Amino acid sequence: MPRKDRKLLLIAMSGVRVKDRELLELGMTLPGFVERSQVIASLPSLSLLTVAAHTPANWAITYREVDELNLPRLSSIADEGFDLIGISAFTARILDAYALSDQLRALDQVVVLGGLHVSVLPEEAARHADAIVVGEAEAVWNRLIDDFESQTLKKRYRASEARPKYHLGRSRIPRYDLLDVKKYNRLTLQTTRGCPVDCSFCAASRLISNYKVKPIDLVRRELEAIIDIWPKPFIELADDNTFFNKKWGRHLAQLFSEYRIKWFTETDISIADDEPLLEHLARSGCAQLLIGLESATPESLKEIDARSWKHRQYESYLKSIEKIQSYGISVNGCFILGWDSDDTSIFESTAQFVSDSALAEVQITLLTPFPGTDLYRSLHDSGRLISERFWDKCTLFDTTFHPKRMSADELTAGFRWLMTQIYTRQEHQKRKQKFRSCMRAARITRQSEARQSARLA
């Protein structure tokens, strides 16, 4: 018979800390970079809120961000009498998570580790936990809890071994009610998982899940749970590629248009080919789409995915950006520096592409070989990693490998230079003005076309 007074503590270890001190200090002086950093900074861990939703009712659940903990006095956590502690962390914070878990276990706390890094490096993670979850936690969490209550907790729980296979239709509404919503500038909601495009660098949920979409009715229930605690929310979709399935995407946009919300997500450039979907998005409160352009030069795009899908999109980049933004939806164009085709000219090429485009926002990152990816295996096997264990540098802003056509120092220096070109106040304002001009011109064109159609009718 399960006890009725069980206590679970869930600790989120998010937030990325750039290791390159010079780059960090530089970033804090650049207006465009600082503004973007502030916008994306405050997010709860959707994975832990989802785990909470799959926890039996006899468990009282506490959710905390790691920065809220009194780390010098961890004994205070033991004093609270938690039966079980779950920790989730990004790769960049996984060493901190291991250290925290080791300290808690030394205080006789039972700790479970999960997340993407744990799933791709289970042998490493298992040394720092009483149990680990490999893959989608929803598939095995109830079994883990049952085993804990019967004192038969196992070392590993693999979602791949769960039967029946987990699908998003069995999702439960994340426990948003556990949050102090005042601490966050947006909340997360997942509508799809995985991505069919096999990018070599991708360390997102495709490593633990094939591509799948959530039933629209379930998305509605999750959205309403958010609105219950935040009537006019800003929502970030925790998706890898929301609109790969365009037909389903129109239903999603139609759903969002029924509510007074603003929202943001990631997708690919092919969304520009579906004007009905763009029309739905324009009415739905979509504030921005983050789109992985990946490179300002077509040569670099050849090496990204096995089918060269992104390379084939390059010629339409500028036109597609303009079309998307003509619907009042800003595009945050993402560029990665350090491909094998990149030499030191890539930094000026990227700055020029950004200047030529109508992009409202820009994100630049360094190519990062996250464990579990094809990129990691390639760089590891060719001896090009700067160190064997560099997890705390998986920030997207720190150099972690030896580039092919420039030195590591040249990659770092060029990246710093590019930041000073892209994130100045002048360039930032110029992008905003281009976006507004694009919207105005498109609005005038559509109004003119509507009047012409009315006259012909």
C-alpha positions in Angstrom: 0.0 0.0 0.0 1.7 3.3 -1.1 2.3 5.8 1.6 0.2 9.0 1.3 2.9 11.4 2.5 5.6 11.0 -0.1 7.7 14.1 -1.0 9.4 14.7 -4.4 11.8 17.6 -5.1 12.4 18.5 -8.7 15.5 20.7 -9.4 15.9 22.4 -12.8 19.5 23.3 -13.8 19.0 25.5 -16.8 20.7 28.8 -17.8 23.9 28.8 -19.9 27.1 30.4 -18.6 29.6 31.4 -21.2 33.1 30.2 -20.2 35.0 32.6 -22.5 35.3 35.6 -20.1 36.3 38.1 -22.8 33.2 37.1 -24.9 30.9 37.2 -21.9 32.1 40.7 -20.9 31.8 41.9 -24.5 28.3 40.5 -24.8 27.1 42.4 -21.8 28.0 45.7 -23.6 26.2 45.0 -26.8 22.6 46.4 -26.9 21.1 43.9 -29.4 22.7 40.9 -27.7 21.7 42.0 -24.2 18.1 42.5 -25.3 17.9 39.1 -26.9 19.5 37.5 -23.8 16.9 39.1 -21.6 14.0 38.0 -23.8 14.9 34.3 -23.7 16.4 34.1 -20.2 13.6 33.1 -17.9 12.1 29.7 -18.7 11.0 26.8 -16.4 11.9 23.2 -17.1 9.0 21.7 -19.1 10.5 18.2 -18.8 10.3 18.4 -15.0 6.8 19.9 -15.0 5.8 17.0 -17.2 7.4 14.4 -14.9 5.5 16.0 -12.1 2.2 15.5 -14.1 3.1 11.7 -14.3 3.7 11.4 -10.6 1.0 9.7 -8.5 -1.3 11.8 -6.3 0.2 10.5 -3.0 3.3 12.5 -3.7 3.6 16.1 -2.7 5.8 17.9 -5.3 8.2 20.8 -5.0 9.7 22.5 -8.0 12.8 24.6 -7.7 15.4 26.3 -9.9 19.0 25.4 -8.9 19.8 29.1 -8.4 17.1 29.3 -5.7 18.9 26.6 -3.6 21.3 27.5 -0.8 24.1 25.5 -2.2 26.6 26.1 0.7 23.9 24.7 3.1 22.5 21.7 1.2 21.8 20.0 4.5 18.7 22.2 4.7 17.3 20.1 1.8 17.8 16.9 3.8 16.0 18.6 6.7 12.9 19.0 4.5 12.4 15.3 4.3 12.2 14.6 0.6 11.8 10.9 -0.3 13.2 11.4 -3.8 15.0 14.1 -5.7 14.9 14.5 -9.5 17.4 16.6 -11.4 17.4 17.6 -15.0 20.2 19.6 -16.7 21.5 20.7 -20.1 24.9 19.5 -21.2 26.4 22.9 -20.3 25.3 22.4 -16.7 25.6 18.6 -16.4 28.9 18.8 -14.4 27.2 21.1 -11.9 24.3 18.6 -11.8 26.7 15.7 -11.1 28.3 17.7 -8.3 25.0 18.6 -6.7 23.8 15.0 -7.0 27.0 13.7 -5.3 26.6 16.1 -2.4 22.9 15.2 -2.0 23.6 11.5 -2.0 26.3 12.0 0.6 23.5 13.4 2.7 21.5 10.1 2.2 19.2 11.6 -0.4 17.9 9.4 -3.2 18.6 11.1 -6.6 17.4 10.4 -10.1 19.0 12.1 -13.1 17.4 12.6 -16.5 17.5 14.7 -19.6 19.1 14.6 -23.0 22.7 14.4 -21.8 22.0 11.6 -19.4 20.2 9.7 -22.2 23.2 9.9 -24.6 25.8 9.2 -21.9 24.1 6.9 -19.5 27.3 5.2 -18.3 28.8 8.5 -17.2 25.6 9.7 -15.6 24.9 6.5 -13.7 28.1 7.1 -11.6 26.4 10.1 -10.0 22.8 8.9 -9.3 20.8 6.2 -7.6 18.8 5.9 -10.8 18.8 7.4 -14.3 16.1 7.8 -16.9 17.2 7.2 -20.5 14.9 8.6 -23.1 11.4 10.0 -22.7 10.7 10.1 -19.0 6.9 9.8 -19.4 7.3 6.3 -20.6 9.0 5.0 -17.4 8.3 7.4 -14.6 5.4 5.5 -13.1 7.4 2.3 -13.1 10.3 4.1 -11.4 8.0 5.5 -8.7 6.4 2.1 -8.2 9.8 0.5 -7.8 10.9 3.2 -5.3 7.8 2.6 -3.2 8.4 -1.1 -3.1 12.1 -0.6 -2.4 13.2 -2.2 -5.6 14.6 1.0 -7.4 16.7 0.0 -10.4 19.8 1.8 -11.7 18.4 2.5 -15.1 15.0 3.0 -16.7 15.0 3.0 -20.5 12.0 4.4 -22.4 13.0 2.2 -25.4 12.1 -0.9 -23.3 8.6 0.4 -22.2 5.5 -1.2 -23.6 3.4 0.0 -25.2 5.6 2.6 -26.9 5.0 6.1 -25.7 3.2 8.6 -27.9 2.2 12.2 -27.3 -1.5 11.4 -27.2 -0.8 9.9 -23.7 0.8 13.1 -22.4 -0.5 14.7 -19.3 -0.9 18.4 -18.7 2.4 19.7 -17.2 2.1 20.9 -13.6 2.3 24.6 -14.4 0.5 25.2 -11.0 3.8 24.4 -9.3 5.4 27.5 -10.6 5.6 31.0 -9.2 4.7 32.5 -12.6 6.1 36.0 -11.6 9.6 34.6 -11.9 9.3 33.9 -15.7 8.9 36.1 -18.8 7.4 33.2 -20.7 6.2 29.6 -20.3 6.8 26.6 -22.4 4.4 24.2 -24.1 5.4 21.3 -26.4 3.3 20.6 -29.5 5.8 18.4 -31.5 8.8 16.3 -30.6 11.7 15.4 -32.8 12.5 16.5 -36.4 12.7 14.6 -39.7 15.7 16.7 -40.9 18.9 14.9 -39.9 21.2 17.8 -39.2 24.6 16.5 -38.0 24.9 19.0 -35.2 21.4 18.7 -33.7 21.3 17.8 -30.1 17.6 18.4 -29.6 14.8 15.9 -28.8 15.3 13.9 -32.1 18.1 12.1 -30.2 15.5 10.5 -27.9 12.4 10.6 -30.0 11.3 10.2 -33.6 9.1 13.0 -35.1 5.6 13.1 -33.7 2.9 15.7 -33.2 0.6 16.2 -30.2 -3.2 16.0 -30.7 -4.7 19.5 -31.0 -7.3 18.9 -28.3 -4.5 18.1 -25.8 -2.6 21.2 -26.9 -5.8 23.2 -26.1 -6.0 21.7 -22.6 -2.4 22.5 -21.9 -2.8 26.1 -23.3 -5.8 26.6 -21.0 -3.8 25.4 -18.0 -1.3 28.1 -18.7 -4.0 30.7 -19.1 -5.4 29.7 -15.8 -2.3 31.0 -14.0 -1.3 33.7 -16.6 -4.3 35.2 -18.5 -2.3 36.8 -21.3 0.8 34.7 -21.5 3.9 34.8 -23.7 4.5 31.1 -24.7 7.5 29.5 -26.2 6.9 26.2 -27.9 9.5 23.6 -26.8 9.6 22.1 -30.3 12.5 21.4 -32.7 10.5 22.1 -35.9 6.9 23.0 -35.2 5.7 23.4 -38.8 7.3 20.6 -40.6 3.8 19.1 -41.0 2.1 22.1 -42.6 -1.4 20.7 -42.6 -1.3 19.9 -38.9 0.4 23.3 -38.4 -2.6 25.2 -39.8 -4.8 23.5 -37.2 -2.4 24.5 -34.4 -2.3 28.2 -35.6 -6.1 28.2 -35.8 -6.2 27.0 -32.2 -3.9 29.7 -31.0 -5.9 32.4 -32.8 -8.8 31.6 -30.5 -6.8 33.0 -27.5 -5.3 36.3 -26.5 -1.7 35.1 -26.4 1.7 35.9 -27.9 4.0 33.0 -28.8 7.3 32.0 -30.4 8.7 28.8 -31.9 11.3 27.2 -34.1 10.7 25.9 -37.6 12.4 25.7 -40.9 12.5 28.1 -43.9 10.0 26.0 -45.9 7.2 27.7 -44.0 7.5 30.5 -46.4 6.1 28.2 -49.2 2.7 27.9 -47.4 0.9 31.2 -47.6 -2.4 29.9 -46.0 -0.3 28.8 -43.0 1.4 32.3 -42.8 -2.1 33.9 -42.9 -3.2 31.7 -40.0 0.0 32.6 -38.1 -0.6 36.3 -38.6 -3.9 36.0 -36.9 -2.7 33.7 -34.1 -0.4 36.0 -32.0 2.8 34.5 -33.5 5.4 37.1 -32.6 8.5 35.4 -34.0 9.8 32.4 -35.7 13.4 31.2 -35.0 14.7 29.7 -38.2 18.0 27.8 -38.6 19.6 29.3 -41.7 22.8 27.8 -40.4 25.2 29.6 -42.7 25.5 32.7 -44.9 27.3 30.7 -47.6 25.9 27.8 -49.6 29.2 25.8 -49.4 28.8 25.3 -45.7 25.2 24.1 -46.0 26.3 21.1 -48.1 27.7 19.4 -45.0 24.8 19.8 -42.6 22.3 17.0 -43.5 22.7 13.8 -45.4 20.1 14.9 -48.1 21.5 18.4 -48.4 18.0 19.7 -47.8 19.1 22.9 -46.3 21.6 23.5 -49.1 18.7 23.4 -51.6 16.8 26.1 -49.7 19.7 28.6 -49.8 18.7 30.4 -53.0 15.3 31.3 -51.6 16.6 32.6 -48.2 16.2 36.3 -48.8 12.9 36.0 -50.6 11.5 33.7 -47.9 12.6 35.9 -45.0 10.9 38.8 -46.7 7.7 36.9 -47.3 7.4 35.6 -43.7 8.0 39.0 -42.3 5.5 40.6 -44.6 2.8 38.9 -42.5 4.0 40.7 -39.4 6.0 37.7 -38.1 9.6 38.6 -37.3 12.3 36.1 -38.2 15.2 35.3 -35.9 17.8 34.0 -38.3 20.3 31.6 -36.8 23.8 31.2 -38.1 26.5 28.7 -37.0 30.2 29.5 -37.4 32.9 26.9 -37.7 31.8 24.5 -40.5 34.6 22.7 -42.4 34.0 24.9 -45.4 34.4 28.1 -43.3 37.6 30.1 -43.4 38.2 33.5 -41.8 36.1 35.2 -44.6 33.0 33.6 -43.1 32.7 36.4 -40.5 32.5 39.2 -43.0 30.2 37.1 -45.3 27.8 36.6 -42.4 27.8 40.3 -41.5 27.1 41.2 -45.1 24.3 38.6 -45.4 22.6 39.9 -42.3 22.9 43.5 -43.6 21.5 42.5 -47.0 18.6 40.6 -45.5 15.5 42.0 -43.8 16.0 39.8 -40.7 14.4 41.4 -37.7 16.6 39.4 -35.3 19.8 37.5 -35.5 21.4 34.7 -33.5 25.0 33.7 -34.1 26.5 30.6 -32.4 29.6 28.5 -32.7 29.4 25.0 -34.1 29.2 22.8 -31.0 29.8 19.0 -31.0 27.2 17.9 -28.4 27.6 14.3 -27.3 25.4 11.9 -29.2 25.4 13.8 -32.4 27.0 12.8 -35.8 29.1 15.9 -35.5 30.6 14.8 -32.2 31.4 11.4 -33.5 33.1 12.8 -36.6 35.2 15.3 -34.7 36.1 12.8 -32.0 37.1 10.1 -34.4 39.3 12.6 -36.4 41.0 13.8 -33.2 39.8 17.4 -33.5 38.2 17.9 -30.1 40.2 20.3 -28.0 39.5 18.1 -24.9 37.8 14.8 -24.3 35.3 16.2 -21.7 34.2 19.7 -22.4 30.6 19.6 -21.3 30.7 23.0 -19.5 31.7 24.6 -22.8 28.7 23.4 -24.7 27.2 26.8 -24.4 27.1 27.5 -28.2 29.5 30.5 -27.5 32.7 28.7 -26.6 35.2 27.1 -29.0 35.4 23.3 -28.4 37.2 21.9 -31.5 39.9 22.6 -34.1 38.3 24.0 -37.2 39.5 22.7 -40.6 40.3 26.0 -42.4 41.3 28.3 -39.6 42.7 27.9 -36.1 40.6 27.7 -32.9 41.9 31.1 -31.9 40.9 32.6 -35.3 37.4 31.1 -34.8 37.1 32.6 -31.4 38.4 36.0 -32.5 36.3 36.1 -35.6 33.2 35.3 -33.6 33.9 38.1 -31.2 34.4 40.5 -34.1 31.1 39.4 -35.7 29.3 40.1 -32.4 30.6 43.7 -32.4 29.2 44.1 -36.0 25.8 42.6 -35.5 24.8 43.6 -32.1 25.5 47.3 -32.1 22.7 49.7 -31.3 22.8 51.1 -34.8 22.5 47.7 -36.5 19.9 46.5 -34.1 17.7 49.5 -34.8 18.3 49.2 -38.5 16.9 45.6 -38.4 13.9 46.8 -36.5 13.3 49.6 -39.1 13.6 47.2 -42.0 11.1 44.8 -40.4 8.6 47.6 -39.9 9.1 48.9 -43.5 8.5 45.4 -44.8 5.3 45.0 -42.9 4.0 48.4 -44.0 4.8 47.7 -47.7 3.1 44.3 -47.5 0.0 45.8 -45.8 -0.4 48.4 -48.5 0.0 45.7 -51.2 -2.6 43.5 -49.6 -5.0 46.3 -49.2 -4.6 47.3 -52.8 -5.2 43.7 -54.0 -8.3 43.5 -51.8 -9.7 46.7 -53.3 -8.9 45.5 -56.8 -10.7 42.2 -56.1 -13.7 44.0 -54.7 -14.0 46.1 -57.8 -13.8 43.1 -60.1 -16.5 41.4 -58.0 
